[in-house]
Amino acid sequence: MAMLDPELLRTFLTVERAGGFTAAGRILGLRQSTVSGHIARLEQTVGRELFRRDTRNLALTADGAAMVGFARSILDAQAQADRYFASSELTGLIRLGASDDLVARELPDVLVEFQNSHPGVDLELVVGLSEYLKTRMTAGELDLMVAKRLPGETHGELLWRDKLVWAGRPNTQDVRDPVPIVTYPPPSLTRHAALRALEREGRTWRIACVSDSQLGLRAAALAGMGVIAHAESLLPAGLVKVSDDSLPDLGELEFVLLRRRTVLSEPEQALCAAIIESTHRLHR
């Protein structure tokens, strides 16, 4: 059987809804003879009679009733394809780096929305410590990166500033020396900030747990193994700010967007815009 012409299917469904050729013609802006011709061509294509006609009534045959379902499915599929290809002309691959804590909280919704809007763009996500990601970007292995920097550093476009806090399981208080630290391995920026602050205040410390994933750090902190230095707005579920004024102030941390190239591709421009808009909305 030949392919079914969408125009003929639309006419067929309009005739079925309107109850006649003349009424369908008025809806479609076609002459009655044109509508009749469309139905005749469709019946010729499928080799079946779709309407039972007499001088007063027009009714679907059994094959016509079946065709209603087929026509709707075909036209719905065509509309879906049209939306798919019209919604995004962008194609390509973006290699995106992101620090572990951002992947847990900030980025998933942004990436879902971006891929829904631009299904032709493939994303390759690399998760790791900010300093590790910077090395990979310098080596040309990443196109964009959302990561952390210390105040005073100038690389990247600032997305938002966050307060660094000591966090642990609920009711953690009176943290005594040596302060048990749950931390990422070097060259973690939060590790650096925590140890520098403790040394500045003359506090002694010990590394109670090292993990390269936020999941591992969260588990260790919830188990009461120690405290963690973390961005306040991104605290893992179950962890709270430690209420112990004897612990030194950790200052702030900055979250930034870095681009490998000065001139971005269209997909990269679109993803940068989505990240900037989302983070500014959440942290303004």
N, C-alpha and C positions, 0 to 999 in steps of 0.2 A: 504494500500500500504506500502511496506517495505521502510525503510529509503534509501535515494539516496546516493550512494557511491561518495564521493568527487572526487576520482580518475576517476571514469567513467564520471562525469560531466566535469572535466578538459579535458579529451579526447574528449568528445562531442563538447565542445567549440572550441577546436583546429581544429577538423575536419571541423566545420562550417566556421572558419576563413580561413583555408588553402584551402578549396574547394575540399578535397579528402582524402581518407584514407592513401594513400602512402605519400603524402606531410605532413600530420599530423604526420605520423610515423617518418619522418625525423626530424621534430621539436621536438618531444617528445623522440626521441631515442628508438623507439619501432618498432618491425616488423609490417608490414601491417596486418598480420593475428591477431596480438595482438590488434591492433586498432579496427579491425572489431569485434573481440570478445568483446571488451569493449562496443561498440555500441549495439551489440546484447543483452548483459546483461542489459544495461540500458533500451532498448526497452522492454525487458521481464519484468523488474521491474515495469515500468509504464503501461505496457499492451497496448502501442500505437506504431505505426510506426513513427519514427522521421525523417528519410531520405527517399526520393523517389529515387531509384537507377535505372539506365539503363546502357548500355554498354559505354556510353559517358559522361553522366551527373550525378551529385549528387546534389539534391536540398532538402531543408527543406520541410516537410509537414506542415500543419497548426499547428499540435501538436508540431512539431519540433521547429517552430518559437516561440511558447509559452514557450517551454522548455529553449530556449536561455535566456529569462528573468529570469526564475526560477533558472537556473544554476548560472547565475551571482550573483543573490541575495544570494543564499546559500553559494557560495564560498566567497563572500564579508563578509558575517556574520561570517564565519569560520575564515577568516583572521583577522577580528576585534577582535574576541574572543582570537585568538592566541596572538595578540599584547597586549591585556588587561592582560593576565596572564603571558606573557613573560616580560612585561615592569616593573612589580613590584612583587617581591616575598615577599615583606614586608606586614605584617598584624599586627593589634593591635590597641590600643587606646593611644593617647597622650593627656594629659590634659595640655594645654598651657595657661599661664597667660600673659597678655599684658596690659600696661598702655594705657589709653584712647587716648592720642595723637598719639601713634604709630599705633593704629588700624585705625585711620583716614587717615594716610598717608603712612607709611612704610610697614606694614605687608600684606595688601590684595594681592598684586601681588606675594609676596613670597608664601603665603598659596595657592593661585590658582595654581601656578607652581608646588608646592610640591604635591598637591592632584592629579594633572594631571599625574605626574610621579609615584605616589604611591597611586593608587586608593583604595588599600586594607587597607590603614591606616585611621582610624577614628580620627578626631580632635575634641576636646572639648575645646572651647575658653572661657576663663574667663577674663573679662575686669574690671579694677578698678585702684585705686591708688596704686602706687608702694609699699608703706608700708603695705597696706592691702593685696596685693598679696604675699608679703614676709611672712606674718603671715599664710596665707593659705598653702604656700609651706612648712613651718615648721611643719604644722599640717598634712602633707602628702597628701594634696588635689590637688596639682599641681605637674607635672613632670618637666616642663620647664617653664621659665619665661623670658620675655624681658621687662625690666623696667629701672628706673632711679636710680642713686645714686649721692650723693654729692662728690665733689673732696676730696680725702683723705680717702674715704671709700674703702675697699678692697674686698668686697664680689662680686662675679660674674666675668665673662670675659668681658673686655672692648670691646665694638663694635665701638663706636665713641664718641668724645667729641663735645659738642654743646655750643654755646654762649647763655646765658640767656639774653633776652632783654625785655624792656617794650614795650607792643604793645597795639594798640587801633584802632579806626576807622581812616580812612585817614584824614589828616589835624589836628589830635590831637596834641596840643602843649601848652606850658605854663601851665603845670599841677601844680596847687597850693595846698597848705596845707589846710585842711587835704587831702592827696592824696587818691582819691577814688579807692579802690582795688576790682577787680573782680577776684575771686579765687575759687579753690577747697576747700573743708572743710579739717580740720586737719585729718590725719597727712601729708598733701601734702608737698612734697619737694619744689615745686616752691613757695608755700605760705610761707614756712619757710624762703626761700632765700629772698623773697621780703620784708617781715616784718623785717628781721634781717638787711638788707641793709638800709632800711629807718631809723630804730632806730639808726644804727651806724652813720648816717649822721645828726641825730637830727631832722628828718622830722616827722611830725604828719601824721596820716593816719586814714581812716575809711573803714570798709568793706561794699562796696556798693552792692555786689551780691555774693552769694555762690551757686555753682552748682557742682554736682558730675559727670557731663558730659561735654565734650568739646563743644558739641552742645549748651548747656545752657550758657557756658562762652562766646562763640562766639556771641550768640544773645545779651547778655548783653553788651559786648564791642562794638558791632556794633550799639547798641542803644545809645551809648555815656554815659553809666552809670559809666564807669571808665576804668582803664588800667589793663592789665594782665601781669604777668611775665611768659614768655614762651620761649621754645627752638626756636632759630631763624629759623632753617631749617624746623621746623614743624609748622610754623604759620598757623592757620586756614584761610581758604579762606576769603578774604575781609579785614583782619587785617594787619596792617603794623607796622613797628618799629616806636615808638614815637620819634620825633625829638625834645627832650627837654633835654639839657645837664645838667639841674639842678637835674634831677632824678639820684639817685646813681647807680653806676655800680653794676651789679648783678653777675658778674663772669661767671663761666661755670657750666654745668651739664654733667654728664656722663651717657651713655646708655649702659647697660650690659645684658649679657645672663647668667642666673643662672640655674643650674641643681640640681635636688633634690638628685640624686644618683651619686656616683663616677663612677660606671660602668653603661653605658647606654645601653638600648636595641638598636637593629638595627634601628627600626623606629626613635627613639630619636636621634641617631647619624646622620641619614639622614636629619632630620629637623634642627638640630643644624648646620650642614654643609650648608644647604640652607640659613639659616638666616645669618650666618657669611659671606658667599660669597656675598649675596645680599647687606648687609649693608656696607661691605668694598668697594664694587664696587660703591655705591652711595656716600660714604663719604670720599673716599681716596683723 
